[in-house]
């Protein structure tokens, strides 16, 4: 018998009262039901962590049956609705019946069943047998269903649901619709594993869903892994939509040799749509119980974060310990903003004792500041008040950083036409400290430049005038020194191109930079914030070898450099670039910092850099500084990163700076089996002949869960004291993680 078809109907809208079309009820109801079921699973879910320690995914778990891939959700606009069936009966005064291969299609939604009964008098829809629903996101099966379009009440029995791409699946014994905005789910479970034999499941005995308030309530909720309960709650509530909900977050667990067990259980408080707080009780076995609090708020013009960690009466240190941090930003006007940053700790050893990594334990200073920032089309202005808390006991009082109260910067760049540009760098600052010379400094650097760019090359001469003046207190000599120095430079380069036999584009780019700055005596100038810049390839083209305005180098020098690149014709990606350069000194520089040795060389160190990227999986870079006078290497560094098609990955690094640094860093991951990986890191100081950090661990990753166990031994302070820590993390894909990993071993 040919299919009987209902007429094509316009896009319906679900009605809380009144009579609905049978096609409307049969089509739209499963969407709401399945969304209700999946919401419970998503309530426990967290954002997937960055790939970090496990960047190669195991094969995806597949739920039984064919699951459609994610497609386009089409439910907006005047879409046609179509019902097909081999048999349709619509007797007068009796329910309408659709039998035998019933198919309802509406946009991307498809409902299949063997029989659909609709009573237009009562508004009751019955599906006495199986039904199957699919769309771009989910697929659902049920043993039977009934629904009343008048009262919005109904039930679905024996529900199995699957998320497209096998990202999640589960069961629900029965789903009851209690009204237009109320539902109850009985015997619910959720997993991202194979639904027939799941390694982990999230279960609940009963779940009440209130769509009007956007809140769900679960009873007897538990998380099971390999049949072992990990978490249990007799009652919990969770959000049904994007409205945030207060509640506990996943606990974090660790262990270290000097602190013992370290357990933190965060609790999240959703105060308002634009305001929240997280309270984190933290039990540190050998020290006591601390409480951390982070408060955040956001308005149309303001945003801020306040964090306070407090450990009363540390059992090891025998004193109260605390950390306070504030981040605040507000927009005062269209082009004006202000920022407040506060960082303070109770004592110098706070990060040594309570930090979790080498980086935090090597913090020398904590900076706090208040900044006002304004900007226009061609200018920016910044006013800053900043102060520092010194954490390094090896820094004497007369070497501590100066507070800047305030520092006012005004920078601008104005195009004049025909390639001419006028720029200004200016700064006014007052330096304050308990020891040594203090006072104010004014620094101005206007500059006029002209840039000529043509195919195959460029030329840019520039002339500037740097004027600096002081007003000092407790100065050993002149209390108002000043200087005025003209700065003249010419920068130019050429670009030659050719096509290689392999079809790539190769460039040859010679560049010359001439700098002339007449000498001025600066021996009576204080040193507030000036340091010599680290010499490198970029420094070959700077007009000052110092950072800060307390010293302006004199110069009569010429930089010669050469760069060559190998570019891919298809996408313009740089496969290989190499640069080399050197400075020729025509006069010996006379300006130097206190204690800086005289330099009468005619040539600077030769600087070379190479970056090689033959594939997306491989990167090699190296840098070298060669001293031609002493015939030795001053600085050397190289790095290598390779990632295999499976879990294999390695990063090598080496750094050398004469008389200061000589260390290498090796990180690797090696697959022992398809699911088990060995990870390790060795960071070793050749200069000190001791390891800075040793890490070893195992990662097991299946299609729906992963466990990572690692042990670290690392330097925890500047006295080279060692700390040993153990980390364990269980990651349930699509749900979240329990425990803690030390850090992401591999980064991009």
KEKOL-301291 format. One line per 10 residues: their letters; for each residue y, x, z of C-alpha. Coordinates in Angstrom, 2 decimals. Layout:
// KEKOL-301291
A	Y X Z; ...;
***
This chain:
// KEKOL-301291
XXXXXXXXXX	0.00 0.00 0.00; 3.43 1.42 -0.84; 5.76 2.34 2.01; 8.02 -0.43 3.27; 11.52 0.87 3.89; 14.33 -0.51 5.98; 17.79 -0.48 4.39; 19.85 2.69 4.87; 22.14 2.20 7.88; 25.33 3.99 8.99;
XXXXXXXXXX	25.43 6.48 11.87; 24.77 4.51 15.11; 26.25 5.13 18.55; 24.19 4.73 21.71; 25.37 1.73 23.76; 24.99 1.40 27.52; 25.08 -2.40 27.20; 24.33 -4.83 24.44; 21.64 -4.79 21.81; 20.86 -1.64 19.83;
XXXXXXXXXX	19.15 -1.30 16.49; 15.46 -0.33 16.86; 15.90 2.71 14.66; 18.76 3.81 16.88; 16.69 3.57 20.04; 13.69 5.35 18.60; 15.77 8.16 17.15; 18.31 8.98 19.80; 16.28 8.48 22.96; 14.00 11.55 22.62;
XXXXXXXXXX	17.04 13.80 22.22; 18.31 12.74 25.62; 14.91 12.90 27.26; 14.05 16.37 25.99; 17.52 17.68 26.88; 16.94 16.32 30.39; 13.63 18.14 30.71; 14.88 21.44 29.32; 17.91 21.38 31.62; 15.76 22.10 34.65;
XXXXXXXXXX	14.46 25.28 33.04; 17.92 26.39 31.97; 19.24 25.75 35.48; 17.23 28.73 36.71; 17.87 30.83 33.61; 20.33 33.71 33.42; 21.83 35.53 30.47; 19.41 38.00 28.95; 20.27 41.53 30.14; 21.24 44.16 27.66;
XXXXXXXXXX	18.29 45.83 26.07; 18.90 48.93 28.16; 15.63 50.09 29.60; 13.58 48.06 27.18; 15.07 47.92 23.74; 11.85 47.19 21.84; 10.59 43.64 22.24; 6.91 42.91 22.40; 5.45 40.34 20.06; 6.73 36.82 20.66;
XXXXXXXXXX	4.59 34.37 22.54; 3.61 31.40 20.44; 3.05 27.96 21.85; 0.20 25.98 20.24; 1.00 24.13 17.06; 3.62 24.82 14.44; 7.13 25.14 15.84; 10.03 24.89 13.39; 12.45 27.81 13.26; 15.95 27.29 14.52;
XXXXXXXXXX	17.93 25.48 11.87; 21.21 23.66 11.52; 21.80 20.77 13.90; 23.12 17.89 11.78; 24.17 14.88 13.88; 27.87 14.45 13.15; 29.33 12.18 10.53; 28.07 9.10 8.68; 24.46 10.25 8.23; 21.85 7.87 6.82;
XXXXXXXXXX	18.91 6.77 8.95; 15.56 6.08 7.33; 12.31 4.55 8.68; 9.09 4.75 6.68; 5.80 3.05 7.53; 2.71 1.93 5.62; 2.84 -1.46 7.29; 5.76 -3.48 8.69; 5.63 -6.97 10.21; 8.67 -8.99 11.26;
XXXXXXXXXX	7.45 -12.50 12.15; 10.00 -15.06 13.32; 10.31 -15.22 17.10; 8.02 -12.21 17.62; 8.50 -8.45 17.98; 8.82 -6.28 14.88; 5.89 -3.90 14.31; 5.78 -0.66 12.35; 2.27 0.74 11.91; 0.39 3.56 10.25;
XXXXXXXXXX	2.19 6.86 9.66; 5.57 5.78 11.00; 8.34 8.30 10.23; 11.96 8.02 11.36; 14.49 10.52 9.95; 18.09 10.92 11.13; 19.90 14.14 10.25; 17.75 17.03 11.47; 15.74 14.73 13.78; 12.28 13.43 12.88;
XXXXXXXXXX	10.12 11.03 14.89; 6.45 10.43 14.00; 4.09 7.90 15.57; 1.27 5.52 14.66; 2.91 2.38 16.00; 6.40 1.28 17.01; 7.07 -2.19 18.44; 10.56 -3.63 18.83; 11.48 -6.97 20.38; 15.00 -7.94 19.25;
XXXXXXXXXX	15.17 -10.68 21.90; 14.57 -8.42 24.91; 15.64 -5.09 23.39; 12.31 -3.52 24.40; 10.85 -0.66 22.32; 7.22 0.32 22.80; 5.27 3.25 21.42; 1.78 2.50 22.74; 0.23 5.63 21.24; 1.20 9.21 20.61;
XXXXXXXXXX	4.62 10.23 19.35; 6.01 13.51 18.07; 9.68 14.43 17.85; 11.24 17.51 16.19; 14.72 18.78 15.41; 16.39 22.16 14.83; 15.95 23.18 18.46; 12.89 21.55 20.05; 9.63 19.73 19.46; 8.20 17.14 21.84;
XXXXXXXXXX	4.93 15.27 22.10; 4.16 12.32 24.37; 1.09 10.17 24.96; 3.08 6.92 25.04; 6.58 5.59 25.64; 8.51 2.40 26.37; 12.24 1.79 26.49; 14.59 -1.16 26.96; 17.76 -0.93 24.92; 19.41 -3.65 27.07;
XXXXXXXXXX	18.95 -1.98 30.45; 18.52 1.66 29.30; 15.34 1.85 31.37; 12.03 3.23 30.22; 9.34 5.84 30.55; 7.62 8.65 28.62; 4.08 9.61 29.66; 2.27 12.93 29.16; 5.17 14.90 27.67; 4.68 18.35 26.09;
XXXXXXXXXX	7.82 20.09 24.82; 8.44 23.29 22.88; 11.63 25.17 22.04; 11.98 26.47 18.48; 10.96 30.11 18.15; 8.62 29.75 21.17; 11.47 30.55 23.59; 10.20 28.00 26.10; 7.65 25.26 26.56; 6.19 23.08 29.25;
XXXXXXXXXX	4.83 19.76 30.47; 6.12 16.70 32.25; 3.68 14.15 33.63; 6.13 11.28 33.30; 9.80 10.83 32.51; 11.42 7.65 33.85; 14.77 6.41 32.58; 16.41 4.61 35.52; 19.61 3.64 33.72; 22.15 4.81 31.16;
XXXXXXXXXX	22.89 8.01 33.11; 19.89 8.40 35.44; 16.42 9.85 34.87; 13.49 11.09 36.94; 10.94 13.69 35.82; 7.58 13.92 37.60; 5.34 17.04 37.72; 7.54 19.31 35.61; 6.80 22.91 34.50; 8.50 25.45 32.21;
XXXXXXXXXX	7.52 28.86 30.78; 8.25 31.19 27.89; 4.62 32.36 27.81; 1.73 30.79 25.94; 1.74 27.25 27.27; -2.07 27.11 27.41; -2.41 30.26 29.54; 1.02 31.13 31.02; 1.52 34.28 33.06; 4.45 32.66 34.85;
XXXXXXXXXX	5.66 29.10 35.34; 8.58 27.32 36.92; 7.29 24.10 38.52; 8.77 21.13 40.35; 7.09 18.09 41.85; 9.96 15.74 41.08; 13.34 16.12 39.41; 16.20 13.59 39.52; 18.82 13.85 36.77; 22.33 12.41 37.13;
XXXXXXXXXX	24.12 12.84 33.80; 27.30 11.15 34.96; 27.84 13.74 37.70; 26.14 16.50 35.71; 23.81 17.33 38.61; 20.03 17.55 38.86; 17.98 17.62 42.05; 14.50 19.19 42.23; 11.97 18.79 45.02; 9.17 21.23 45.79;
XXXXXXXXXX	10.41 23.72 43.18; 8.51 26.98 42.93; 8.22 30.00 40.67; 4.70 31.33 40.14; 3.68 34.64 38.59; 0.01 35.25 37.83; -0.74 32.33 40.11; 1.17 33.90 43.03; 4.24 31.99 44.31; 7.35 34.19 44.18;
XXXXXXXXXX	10.05 31.68 45.11; 9.86 28.27 46.72; 12.44 25.68 47.67; 11.69 22.22 49.07; 15.00 21.01 47.65; 17.57 22.40 45.27; 20.27 21.14 42.94; 21.44 22.52 39.60; 23.92 21.68 36.80; 22.89 19.61 33.78;
XXXXXXXXXX	25.70 20.81 31.53; 28.20 23.65 31.35; 29.70 22.65 34.69; 28.97 25.43 37.16; 26.96 24.79 40.32; 26.89 26.43 43.73; 23.65 28.04 44.83; 21.67 31.23 45.42; 21.32 33.88 42.72; 18.37 36.18 42.26;
XXXXXXXXXX	17.88 38.69 45.10; 18.21 42.43 44.53; 15.79 44.83 46.19; 15.74 48.63 46.38; 14.70 51.53 48.61; 16.22 54.96 49.27; 15.20 57.88 51.42; 18.33 57.86 53.61; 19.05 54.11 53.80; 15.58 52.57 53.77;
XXXXXXXXXX	15.07 49.07 52.38; 18.12 47.66 50.60; 18.01 43.86 50.09; 20.89 41.72 48.78; 20.78 37.91 48.36; 23.91 36.62 46.56; 25.13 33.04 47.02; 27.48 31.55 44.43; 30.17 28.99 45.38; 31.75 26.96 42.60;
XXXXXXXXXX	35.04 26.11 44.30; 36.81 24.60 41.29; 36.61 24.78 37.48; 38.95 27.79 37.56; 37.89 29.31 40.87; 34.66 30.65 42.37; 33.30 33.06 44.95; 30.10 35.03 45.48; 28.93 35.94 48.99; 26.35 38.71 49.17;
XXXXXXXXXX	24.60 39.40 52.48; 23.07 42.87 52.19; 20.48 44.27 54.57; 20.50 48.07 54.59; 17.46 49.03 56.66; 18.80 52.09 58.48; 22.43 50.97 58.69; 22.58 47.24 59.39; 23.72 44.00 57.82; 26.80 43.91 55.59;
XXXXXXXXXX	28.56 41.03 53.88; 30.15 41.28 50.46; 32.53 38.69 49.02; 33.99 38.44 45.54; 36.59 35.74 44.82; 37.79 34.97 41.27; 40.43 32.64 39.90; 41.93 31.90 36.50; 44.98 29.85 35.48; 47.01 29.54 32.32;
XXXXXXXXXX	49.18 32.50 33.33; 47.20 34.27 36.04; 43.80 35.84 36.62; 42.48 37.74 39.58; 39.46 39.12 41.43; 39.33 40.00 45.11; 36.35 41.88 46.54; 35.71 42.78 50.17; 32.53 44.42 51.51; 32.22 44.83 55.27;
XXXXXXXXXX	29.52 46.62 57.27; 30.20 46.30 61.01; 29.09 49.16 63.24; 27.05 51.25 60.81; 23.97 52.36 62.77; 23.99 55.81 61.12; 27.75 56.52 61.00; 28.55 54.63 64.26; 31.70 52.99 62.82; 32.78 50.01 60.77;
XXXXXXXXXX	32.62 50.50 56.99; 34.48 48.47 54.39; 35.56 48.41 50.75; 38.51 46.39 49.39; 39.35 45.82 45.73; 41.92 43.61 44.06; 42.52 42.95 40.36; 45.43 40.61 39.55; 47.21 39.92 36.29; 49.91 37.41 35.43;
XXXXXXXXXX	52.02 36.64 32.37; 55.66 36.33 33.40; 56.98 35.55 29.92; 55.79 35.71 26.34; 56.09 39.51 26.12; 55.98 40.45 29.81; 52.97 40.79 32.08; 52.34 42.30 35.48; 49.19 43.81 36.95; 48.19 44.66 40.52;
XXXXXXXXXX	45.23 46.91 41.33; 44.09 47.82 44.82; 41.19 50.18 45.67; 40.56 51.27 49.24; 37.56 52.25 51.39; 37.24 52.81 55.12; 36.39 56.52 54.91; 35.74 59.43 52.56; 31.93 59.12 52.82; 31.69 55.45 51.87;
XXXXXXXXXX	30.35 56.00 48.35; 28.14 58.89 49.48; 26.38 56.70 52.03; 26.44 53.28 50.38; 26.69 54.03 46.67; 23.69 53.76 44.39; 24.31 56.49 41.83; 25.65 59.99 41.28; 28.77 58.74 39.49; 30.10 56.77 42.46;
XXXXXXXXXX	29.35 59.60 44.87; 31.53 62.03 42.89; 34.71 59.90 42.99; 37.59 62.13 44.15; 40.44 59.61 44.24; 40.93 55.85 44.42; 44.05 54.66 42.63; 46.09 51.57 43.51; 49.03 50.43 41.41; 51.48 47.69 40.54;
XXXXXXXXXX	52.53 47.59 36.87; 55.10 45.60 34.89; 54.53 45.71 31.11; 56.83 44.46 28.37; 56.47 44.86 24.64; 58.25 43.97 21.45; 57.59 44.49 17.78; 58.51 48.19 17.84; 58.63 49.09 21.55; 56.75 49.00 24.85;
XXXXXXXXXX	58.04 49.40 28.39; 55.92 50.02 31.46; 56.99 50.28 35.10; 54.32 51.47 37.53; 54.12 52.06 41.26; 50.88 53.89 42.07; 49.33 55.66 45.03; 46.02 57.44 45.66; 43.42 57.60 48.40; 41.83 61.05 48.44;
XXXXXXXXXX	38.06 61.04 49.07; 37.33 64.71 48.38; 37.61 66.72 51.59; 37.84 69.94 49.57; 41.28 68.94 48.23; 44.01 70.46 50.49; 47.12 68.46 51.39; 49.34 70.45 49.02; 46.95 69.76 46.11; 46.65 66.01 46.52;
XXXXXXXXXX	47.95 63.86 43.64; 51.53 62.65 43.91; 52.38 59.01 44.43; 54.67 57.80 41.63; 57.23 55.43 43.10; 58.03 54.33 40.44; 57.16 55.57 36.97; 59.13 53.96 34.11; 58.05 54.57 30.51; 59.79 53.39 27.36;
XXXXXXXXXX	58.21 54.16 23.99; 59.25 52.95 20.56; 58.68 53.54 16.87; 61.13 52.10 14.35; 60.58 52.33 10.57; 63.79 53.25 8.71; 62.50 52.81 5.16; 61.57 55.24 2.38; 58.90 56.79 4.63; 61.29 57.68 7.49;
XXXXXXXXXX	60.42 56.74 11.08; 62.41 57.12 14.30; 60.38 57.30 17.52; 61.11 57.77 21.22; 58.88 58.77 24.14; 60.69 58.57 27.46; 59.80 58.59 31.13; 61.60 58.41 34.47; 59.48 58.94 37.57; 59.83 59.75 41.26;
XXXXXXXXXX	57.04 61.86 42.81; 56.29 61.55 46.52; 53.82 63.35 48.81; 53.63 64.43 52.44; 53.44 68.13 51.57; 55.42 70.31 49.12; 58.24 69.67 46.72; 59.06 66.07 45.82; 61.72 64.47 43.63; 62.62 62.69 40.38;
XXXXXXXXXX	62.05 63.69 36.77; 63.60 62.34 33.57; 61.98 63.20 30.24; 63.19 62.16 26.76; 61.63 62.98 23.39; 63.29 61.37 20.35; 61.74 62.30 16.98; 62.54 61.73 13.31; 59.67 62.00 10.83; 59.11 61.42 7.13;
XXXXXXXXXX	55.67 60.64 5.71; 54.76 61.02 2.07; 51.34 59.71 1.04; 49.98 60.10 -2.46; 46.48 59.81 -3.94; 44.76 63.01 -2.94; 47.09 64.16 -0.16; 49.85 63.63 2.40; 52.87 65.50 3.82; 54.67 64.73 7.09;
XXXXXXXXXX	57.53 66.89 8.45; 59.03 65.92 11.83; 61.83 67.14 14.09; 62.23 66.19 17.75; 64.31 67.15 20.77; 62.72 67.22 24.23; 65.12 67.01 27.18; 63.84 67.16 30.76; 65.82 67.17 34.02; 64.88 67.12 37.74;
XXXXXXXXXX	66.39 66.15 41.06; 64.22 67.84 43.72; 63.80 67.90 47.48; 62.40 70.89 49.40; 62.42 72.98 46.22; 61.86 76.73 46.74; 64.55 77.58 44.13; 66.82 75.43 41.95; 66.81 71.77 43.05; 68.04 70.46 39.67;
XXXXXXXXXX	66.41 72.48 36.86; 66.61 71.22 33.28; 65.59 72.18 29.76; 66.29 71.12 26.17; 63.83 72.17 23.46; 63.79 71.30 19.77; 60.34 70.69 18.26; 59.74 71.14 14.56; 56.43 70.49 12.81; 55.03 70.04 9.31;
XXXXXXXXXX	51.63 68.43 8.76; 49.96 68.23 5.36; 46.58 67.90 3.75; 44.67 67.38 0.52; 41.56 65.34 -0.28; 39.17 66.36 -3.06; 36.19 64.20 -4.02; 33.06 64.63 -6.09; 29.84 62.74 -6.67; 26.68 64.52 -5.59;
XXXXXXXXXX	23.47 64.52 -7.66; 21.99 62.06 -5.13; 24.76 59.54 -5.84; 26.75 60.06 -2.63; 30.47 60.86 -2.39; 31.45 64.25 -0.96; 34.98 65.13 0.14; 36.71 68.43 0.82; 39.82 68.04 2.99; 41.92 71.15 3.73;
XXXXXXXXXX	44.73 70.62 6.25; 47.61 72.77 7.52; 49.85 72.12 10.52; 52.86 74.32 11.34; 54.57 74.06 14.73; 57.76 75.76 15.92; 59.14 75.30 19.46; 61.67 77.88 20.78; 60.95 79.23 24.26; 62.75 78.01 27.40;
XXXXXXXXXX	62.32 79.36 30.92; 60.37 76.87 33.06; 59.25 79.05 35.96; 61.42 77.12 38.44; 59.99 73.77 37.37; 57.58 72.06 39.79; 54.11 70.99 38.73; 53.81 67.29 39.54; 51.29 65.89 37.05; 50.84 68.57 34.38;
XXXXXXXXXX	47.54 70.16 33.43; 46.41 72.24 30.47; 44.64 70.08 27.91; 41.01 70.77 27.15; 40.97 72.73 23.92; 39.15 71.03 21.06; 39.49 70.13 17.42; 42.07 67.42 18.12; 44.21 69.88 20.07; 44.76 71.95 16.91;
XXXXXXXXXX	47.34 69.36 15.76; 49.24 68.69 19.02; 52.82 69.71 19.73; 52.08 70.59 23.37; 49.02 72.18 24.92; 49.86 70.54 28.29; 49.47 66.96 29.51; 52.59 65.94 31.45; 56.26 66.84 31.09; 56.49 69.71 33.60;
XXXXXXXXXX	55.66 72.19 30.86; 56.48 72.18 27.14; 54.84 75.08 25.37; 56.82 77.34 23.11; 55.16 77.92 19.76; 55.39 79.63 16.41; 51.96 78.92 14.99; 49.99 77.65 12.02; 46.79 75.64 12.18; 44.36 75.84 9.28;
XXXXXXXXXX	41.45 73.40 9.18; 38.85 72.18 6.76; 36.79 68.97 6.86; 34.03 67.83 4.55; 32.35 64.42 4.55; 29.30 62.97 2.82; 29.76 59.22 2.32; 27.30 56.59 1.21; 28.40 54.87 -2.00; 26.74 51.59 -1.03;
XXXXXXXXXX	28.45 50.89 2.30; 30.92 53.76 2.86; 29.01 55.00 5.91; 29.56 58.65 6.82; 26.21 60.45 6.57; 27.57 63.87 7.45; 30.95 65.23 8.46; 31.79 68.79 9.42; 35.10 70.30 10.52; 36.31 73.78 11.36;
XXXXXXXXXX	39.74 75.00 12.37; 41.77 77.74 14.03; 45.36 78.46 15.12; 47.26 81.56 13.95; 49.87 82.64 16.54; 52.92 84.39 15.08; 54.49 84.80 18.56; 52.89 85.03 21.99; 53.45 81.85 24.08; 55.58 82.59 27.14;
XXXXXXXXXX	55.28 79.22 28.94; 52.42 78.85 31.40; 51.39 77.15 34.62; 51.31 79.03 37.96; 48.22 81.22 38.03; 47.58 80.84 34.31; 46.90 84.26 32.75; 49.06 85.67 29.97; 47.73 85.16 26.46; 48.69 87.67 23.76;
XXXXXXXXXX	46.01 86.80 21.22; 46.79 86.37 17.55; 44.07 83.82 16.90; 42.87 80.87 18.93; 39.23 80.10 19.43; 37.51 78.85 16.30; 36.59 75.20 16.74; 33.77 73.57 14.77; 32.27 70.07 14.92; 29.36 68.50 13.01;
XXXXXXXXXX	28.09 64.90 13.02; 24.95 64.03 11.06; 23.71 60.44 10.63; 20.97 60.47 7.97; 19.62 57.06 9.11; 20.51 54.32 11.56; 17.80 55.66 13.86; 18.99 59.27 14.04; 22.24 60.90 15.13; 22.96 64.57 15.71;
XXXXXXXXXX	26.32 66.00 16.80; 27.43 69.42 17.94; 30.61 71.23 18.84; 31.39 74.89 19.31; 34.33 77.05 20.37; 34.06 80.73 19.47; 36.41 83.34 20.95; 36.98 85.96 18.23; 38.69 88.42 20.62; 35.87 88.54 23.16;
XXXXXXXXXX	33.19 87.75 20.58; 31.60 85.04 22.73; 31.12 81.30 23.01; 33.58 79.52 25.29; 32.39 75.94 24.86; 29.25 74.50 23.32; 27.79 71.01 23.22; 25.21 69.19 21.21; 23.52 65.81 21.32; 20.61 64.20 19.55;
XXXXXXXXXX	19.58 60.56 19.57; 16.46 59.22 17.85; 14.82 55.82 18.00; 11.44 55.13 16.46; 10.19 51.95 14.88; 8.28 51.19 18.10; 9.28 51.94 21.70; 9.71 55.68 21.08; 13.18 56.88 21.89; 14.74 60.17 22.93;
XXXXXXXXXX	18.21 61.47 23.75; 18.96 65.17 24.22; 22.24 66.56 25.42; 23.55 70.01 26.33; 26.97 71.01 27.69; 28.33 74.51 28.26; 31.76 75.67 29.39; 32.03 79.29 30.37; 32.02 79.89 34.14; 32.07 76.12 34.84;
XXXXXXXXXX	29.30 73.98 33.31; 25.87 74.79 31.94; 23.51 71.82 31.98; 21.17 69.79 29.82; 20.15 66.14 29.91; 16.91 64.75 28.42; 15.95 61.06 28.37; 12.91 59.64 26.68; 10.61 56.65 26.40; 7.06 57.04 25.17;
XXXXXXXXXX	4.57 54.20 24.56; 1.21 54.76 26.25; -0.08 51.48 24.84; 1.42 48.63 22.87; 2.78 47.13 26.11; 3.08 50.10 28.50; 5.89 52.67 28.22; 6.58 55.87 30.11; 10.27 56.56 30.82; 11.84 59.71 32.20;
XXXXXXXXXX	15.07 61.62 32.59; 15.84 65.21 33.55; 19.44 66.26 34.17; 19.41 69.96 35.09; 22.17 72.43 35.93; 21.33 75.90 34.62; 24.40 77.29 36.37; 23.21 76.11 39.80; 19.52 76.44 38.92; 18.69 72.98 40.30;
XXXXXXXXXX	18.18 69.45 39.00; 21.06 67.00 39.26; 18.80 64.03 38.64; 15.10 63.41 38.06; 13.83 59.97 37.06; 10.37 58.77 36.17; 8.90 55.34 35.73; 6.71 52.88 33.90; 7.65 49.80 31.91; 5.15 47.10 31.10;
XXXXXXXXXX	6.32 44.47 28.65; 4.42 41.47 27.37; 5.73 38.72 25.13; 7.21 36.76 28.05; 7.68 39.11 31.00; 8.26 42.74 31.86; 8.01 44.88 34.99; 9.83 48.17 35.46; 9.12 50.59 38.30; 11.06 53.84 38.63;
XXXXXXXXXX	11.77 56.52 41.19; 14.95 58.63 41.19; 15.90 61.80 42.97; 19.53 62.74 42.48; 22.42 64.66 44.01; 24.30 62.25 46.27; 27.31 64.41 47.24; 29.17 67.61 46.47; 27.11 69.51 49.03; 24.11 68.99 46.72;
XXXXXXXXXX	22.31 66.75 49.21; 19.46 64.93 47.50; 18.66 61.22 47.68; 15.40 59.59 46.63; 15.41 55.93 45.63; 12.74 53.53 44.36; 13.53 50.59 42.08; 11.35 47.67 41.02; 12.37 44.92 38.60; 10.38 41.91 37.39;
XXXXXXXXXX	11.99 40.36 34.32; 10.84 36.90 33.23; 12.11 36.42 29.69; 14.25 33.36 29.27; 14.62 32.96 33.04; 16.04 36.07 34.70; 15.12 39.13 36.78; 14.01 39.80 40.33; 14.74 43.17 41.87; 16.95 45.88 40.40;
XXXXXXXX	16.84 48.75 37.95; 18.92 51.91 38.57; 20.84 51.72 35.26; 20.29 51.37 31.52; 18.56 54.59 30.51; 19.65 54.38 26.86; 23.11 53.29 25.75; 24.74 52.92 22.38;
***
